[in-house]
Amino acid sequence: MTQQPRDTPQFYLTAPTTCPYLPGKEERKVFTHLVGDRAAALNDMLTHGGFRRSQSIAYRPACELCRACVSVRVVVDDFVPTASQKRAMRRNADVVGDVRGRCRRRSSIRCFAATSTPATPMAAWPT
């Protein structure tokens, strides 16, 4: 088998699984790892082509008999909320949040690690 350069993206197709959105349907995804010196440029190009990103993985739906999922990009500077979105914002006006620094508590890091796949090994995480 011919070796591929490390910065050449390799695309993979997942096995069919139960669709989390539409009853009775199956989903598949095509995905690639975003690695190498050109990862940011690759992510930008794939995003314009309908891919989504989760940590260091870019993926998009690739269902054989369905095209219901549509990737949507919102141009923030051009966004104008609809009437229903404005109502939702008014109903949730009491919801508040704040920006905090990076979490360094081991218990929080263990909780995060147990529920996700980190892009970097645990050894590289803050202590």
Secondary structure, DSSP 8 states (H G I E B T S, - for coil): -----TTS---EE---EE-SSSTT-EE-EEEEE--STTHHHHHHHHHHTT-EEETTEEEEE--SS----------GGG----HHHHHHHHHTTT-----------HHHHHHHHHHS--SS-GGGS--
